[in-house]
Amino acid sequence: MKLTRRQFIAGTSAFVISTPAIGAMTPENQKLVAKAGSVQLLPGQYPKTEIWGYGGHTPGPELRLRQGARIRRDFVNLLPQASTVHWHGIRIDNKMDGVPELTQTVVRPNNSFTYDFVVPDAGTYWYHPHNKTSEQMARGLYGALIVEENNPPEVDTDETLIIDDWRLDKTGQINDSFEAVMDMSHGGRLGNWLTVNGEASYSRTVKKNERLRLRLINSSNSRIFSLNLKGLTGWVIALDGQPLDTPTSIKQLVLAPAQRIDLIVDVSALEGETAHVYSIGREGQHQIVGFTVDGIKRHSMLPTPRALPANPVLPIDPKTNPQKVSLRMEGGAMGRMRGARMGGEMMGMRQLVNAGKVWAFNGRVDMPDTPLIDAQRGKTVQIEMINETGWPHAMHLHGFHFRQVYLNGKMGPLRDTLLMDGNTTATIAFIADNPGKWLLHCHMLEHASSGMTTWIHVN
């Protein structure tokens, strides 16, 4: 079996959604077990693919609870590598954030660690490893964490859609070229096979004028998805778990690695038709998610949904004497970087490449001993990020949600992951109200492992 571009395109045209089962809250499933498994990623005539997953499945179990509730999971590592769990986008105690050597020690094979925290914000979040992340996530280790509003919007169906791309070899197994220099120095590891919730051919039936809440999560290592809709009419209601002040009409959606988008859509396709979420790329338009319309839910569409209730994120005013710092990004293919510091020593590019480092933050390719900024608790912090590379980067800040500050003083929506194009500058602002050591890194995972990682400290 050989996966050609033509087969890849043909295969993606059949992808529709599947929703992972939500387990009951019983003592038996309070454990989150990372272990090997096998799943049918490719069509049935091909062999199952060996993966790593929580519970041996990909994605792992969808964890769903109400805002303000406590979650407790005993993470059990049955993998051949050390691992941790990072709860992406959740503003939690620093010791629960899952970053090796910054917030906890790694969980060795056949060992466990208990994660126990309260979820303050409603929204769409997810969980994934933070040790050897580029390999472990490429093998399928991730899952959704859904925090429901105490007063949720009225929808007929609530669907979580985890979109991933896999790099498979001619036998249908995961290509083990993890952290290849070509991937690290360019756009990251891009796959040749797409799935939604780990499924390649799952059919889903809806009714005309049915109202859906679609929670889109990009779990891929590095792929940026450009998405659009056909036969679905609706609104963007939240980004990275945080509600928009006003629902906005859907145009083209850009979903960078680690980002989430919440939509409310009405099925406008006619009976017998198929509504789509489709991707826009070099190969043209290809279906990512499909909904076959069978029957009528109601004879007219529902009115525009109200905005979701705001989460308890402190308001940001960048004019109130903020603490400021700059983060300069260098390196990558066709970059101008000639060398950088590693381990306190200045090294040339050949030495850096041999050490698996091709990107730099502020002239360093390794995790610094001192923070990018030592922020005073309760103060506004501004980070100017200067991308001097020719590549996009999905910049993720742990522990906080921030707003982009534009040149005219206006601010963008709350996010935890910002996509920056090559050779651009962006400034983000947030309130440093969560004490601890917090990671800031590119979520193109090969970029992070090869130099694009730093941290901030909040006293």
N, C-alpha and C positions, 0 to 999 in steps of 0.2 A: 504494500500500500504506500503510495507516494502522495503527499499533500501538495498539490499544485495550487497556484493562485486561482485558477479556474474552479477547482474543487472547493477552495476556501470560500470564494464568492457564492458558489452554488449552495454550499452548506449553510452559510449564514442566512440565506433566504428562507430557511425553514425554521429559524429559531423563534420560539415563543416562550411564554413565561411558565414558571413553575414556582409554587410557594412552599418553602420548607415547613414541615409540621412544627407546631409550637408545643413543646412538651409541657405536661402538667407540673406544677411546683411540688414535687415529691422528694423525699430524702435521696432516692436512688439517682435522680438526675440533677443533683446539686453539684456533681462533678463535671468538669470540662476537661475531657481527656483528648490529648493530642496523640494521634497514632496513625500508622499506615493503613491504607484501605485501597479498594479498587472500585472505579465507577465507570459507567458507560458514557464517556464524553463524546465519542464518535458514533455514527450510525451502527445499528445492531450487527451488521455483517463484519464489523471490526472488533478486535479484542478490547476488553476493558483496560482502562488506563490506571496504572498504579499511582496513587496520590498520597499526600499527607493531609489529614483533616481532623477537625475536632469531632470526636466520635467516629473517626474513620470515614467521614463524608465531606463533600464539598458542595455548597458551603456548609459550615457547621450549623448547629441548631440555632434557629432564630430565637433570641432572648427578648421577651416582650413583657413590659411592666409599666405601671403608671408613674407619672411624674411625682417625685418626692419619695418613691419607694426605695427600699434597700435591696441591693443584690449581693449575694454571697455565692461564690463559686470556688470550689477546690480545684485548681488547675493541676492536672496530673500529666506529666510528660513521659510518654512512652515512645518518643522519637529517638533516633540515634544521635541527635544533637541537642545541646542545651537550648532552651527557649524561654520566653516570657509571654505575657498577654498585655497588649496595650489597648485601652478602651478609647478608641479614636473619637475625639470631639467632646468627650464628657469632661466637665470641669469638676474634678474629684481631688481628694487628698493626694499630695505628691507621692507618697509612699505606695500608692496603688496604681501609678501610671505605667509601670511595666518596662522601664528603660534600664537595661543592664548597666550596672556600676554608677548610674546617676541617681536612680530611685530604689533599686533593689539589686541583689545578686541574681545571676542567671539560675534557672531551674534546671539542674542536671538531669540526664536521662534516668528514669525510674525514681524521680523525686517529685515533690509537689509543693505548691504555694497557694495560700488562701487569699483571694481577692474579695474584699468586703467594703462596700461603699454605698452612698446614697446618690441617686441621680437627680440633680437639681433642675435639669432642663428637659422639657419634652422635645421630641424630634427624632430624626433618623440618624443613627450612629452605627458604628461597627467595631469589631474587635479583630486583632491580628497580632502576630508575633513581632517582637522587636529585637531579636537576635538572629543573625544570618537571615535577615528579613527578605532580601532579594531572592534567596533560594527557597525559604520556607513558604513564602506567599506564592511563588511560581509553582510550587507543588500543590497549592490549593488550601492553605491553612488560613482561613478567615471565616467570619460569620457576621450576621446583622444583629445589632442591638437597637430595638425599637422602644422608645419611651413615649407612651400615649399621653395626650393631653387629658387633663381632668374634665375638660369640656370639649371633646373632639368635634371636628366638623362632620356634617351629615353626608355620608357617602354610602353607596351600596356595597362597595368592595374596597378593601385596603390591601394593596399588593406591594411586596418588597421585591425589587428587581436588581440583583447583584450581577453586574456585567463584567466579564473577564475575558482576556485572551490568553491562549495557551500556546506555547511553542512545543509542538509534537514532532517526533521523528517519524521515519517511514514505517516503523512498527506500531505506531499509535501510542508510544510512551513519551513521557516528558523528556525533551531534549535537555541533557545535563550540562549544557554550555553556560553555567551560571557565572555571572560577573566576567564575561568575556570582555577583553579590552575594547573591541569594536563597540559593544553595547554601552560600556561605561562611558566612553569618550564621545558617543553620539547621543541618540535620543533615548537610550535605555533599551531594555529587553522587550522587543515587540513579538507577539505571537503570530501564529498562522491559523488559529482556530478559535472562534468566539463561542461563548456560552452565556446563558442567563440562568442564574441559580443552578449552575452545574448541568443544565439540560441542553440537548441539541435538537430535540424534536418533540416538544411537549405542546399539545393543542389546548387552547382555552377558549371557551364559548362565553359570549356576553350578549346583552340585549341592547337594542337601540334605545338611546337616551339613558342608559345606565350610567350612574356617576361612579367614577373610580378615583381612588387616591393611589398614585403611583410613586413609590419611593425608590429612586434610582441611585445606585451606589456603584462607583467605579473602583473595582478591586484589582485592576490590572497593575502590573509592575510599573509600566511607563506609558501606556497608550492613552492618548487624548481622544475622546469621542466627540464628534459633532453630530448631534441628533436632531431630528425633526419628526413631526407627526403627520399622519394622513388618516382621515376618518375619525379623528379625535379632536374635540374643541375644548380648550380649557385655559388654565392659569398656573403660573408658578406661584407657590405659596410659601416655600421655605428654601433656604440654601444652607448646606452644612448643618442642618438641624435647627437653624434659627429662623423664625417667621419673618417674612417681609411685612413692612407696615401696611402695604396694600397689595393684594394679588395682582400680578401682571400677566397680560396676554402672552401666550407662548409664541415665540418666534423660533429661531434656531437656538438649540441648547448646546453649550460647550461643557463637557464633563471631564475635568482633568483627573489624573490618578488621585484617589482618596476623597474626592469631592462627592457630595450628595445633592440631589435636587428633588424636592417634593412637588408633585403636580396634583391638581384636581382636574380631571377631564370628564367630559360627557361623550358618549359614543354617538357620533353624528353619522357614521356609515349606515347604509341601508341594509335591510335584511338580506342575507345571502352574500354580502360583501365582507371583506376583511379589513379591519382598521390596523394601522401599523405605527410603531415607533421604528424609525429607520435611521441608519447612519449615512453620512455624506463623506466620501473619501475619494481618493484618486481613482478607485475602480467604479465610481458612480454611487448610486443610491442602493442600499441593501438593507433588507428587513432585519431588525434586531428582535423586535417583539411583535407578535401578531394576535389579533382578537377576531375570531369569527363571529359574525352577528347572526343570532338565531332567536327571533322573537322580539317583542317590544316591551320594554320595562315601563315606560310611560309615554304619553302621546306628545309631550313637549319637554324641552330641556328645563332643568331647574335654574333658578336665578343665580347670578354671580355669587360665589361663596364669600363669606365674611373672612376677614383676616384672622389668622390663628392668634390665640392669646400670646402676648409677649412673654419670653422667659426672663427670669430675674438677673439679667446682665446689666451691670451699672452703665448709665449713659456716659458717652465719651465726648469730652470737649477738648480738642487738641490745642486750644488757645490758652488753657489754664497752666501755663509754665510747665510743659511736659519735660520729662527726662528724654534726651535724644541720643541716638547712636546710629552709626552707619554700618551696613554690611555689604561688602564688595564681593561680587562673584566673578571668578576668573577660571579659565581653563577650557578643557574639552577640545574636540577636533576643530581645527581651523581657528583656534583661539590664539591669543597673543601672549599667554603665560609662558615664561622661559624657566621658571623655577618657583619654589615656595618652601616654607619651613615645615619640617616634620620631625617630631621628637626634639624640638629645640635647635635643629640643625638645618641650615639652608642647603637645599638639594636642587639639582638640575632636572629637567624633564625626563631624561632617560632613567635616572635613579628613581624618580617618582613613579613612572610607568612600571618599572620592575617591581615596585612595592605595591602596585595596584591602586595608585592615587593619580587622578588626572584632573581634579577640580580643586579649587581653593576658596575658602572664605577668609577675607582679610589677610591673604597671604599665607594661610595655614591649610594643610591638607588633612590634619588629624584633629581629634577632639581636643580643644584647648583645656588647660588646667584652670584657667580663670574664665569667668562668664563674659559673654559679649557685653552685658550690662548688669550692674548690681542695682536693681530697682528698689526704690522705697515703697513699702506696702501702702496701697491706696493712691499712689501717684499715677498720672497718665504717662505712658511710655510711647514714644514714637521711634520706629525703626525705619530708616531709609535703606531700601534694598536696591543696589545698583547692579544690574545684570550686564556685565561686560563680556558675556559669552554670546555665541551665535545660536544658542539653543534655549527652548522654553524650560522653565522650572516650576514645579508645583510646590510652593513654599508652605510648610505646615508648622504651626506653633502649637505645642502641647499646653494644656491647662487653661487656655483662654480662647475667647472669640474676639476678633479684632475688626476694625473697619479700615478700608483703604481711604486715605486722605488725598483728595485731588488738588491740583494747583489752584483751583478757584475757591478752595476752602471747604467745599462740600465733601461729604463722606459717603462711601458705598455701604452696602448691606453688611451685616455681621457675617463673618466667615471664620473657619479655622484653617483653610487651605486656599492660597491665592495662586492662580496661574499667571506667571510672568513670561512674556515673549522675550526672545533674544534681543539684547542691546536696548533694554528699556529700564526705567527706574520706577519704583513704586514705594510709597510710604504707608505704613500701617500704624494704627494707634489702638491702644487698649488700656484698661485700668488694671494695674498690678495688684489685684485684690486676693490672689491665691498664692500663699507663700510656698517656697520650695525651689528646687532646681528643675527647670523646664527645658525640654529639647526644642530646637528650631532647626529644621532640615528640609531638604528637597525630598518630595515624595515620589520622584522618579527614583526608584529604589537603588538602581545601579549608580546613580549620581550620589546618593547619600553614602553608599558604602565606599565610594572612591573619592571622598573629600568634602561633600557638602553637608556638614553637620557641625552645629555649635549649640550653645545653651545660654539661658539667662537665669539669673538668680533674683528671687523676690524675698526680701527680708521679712 
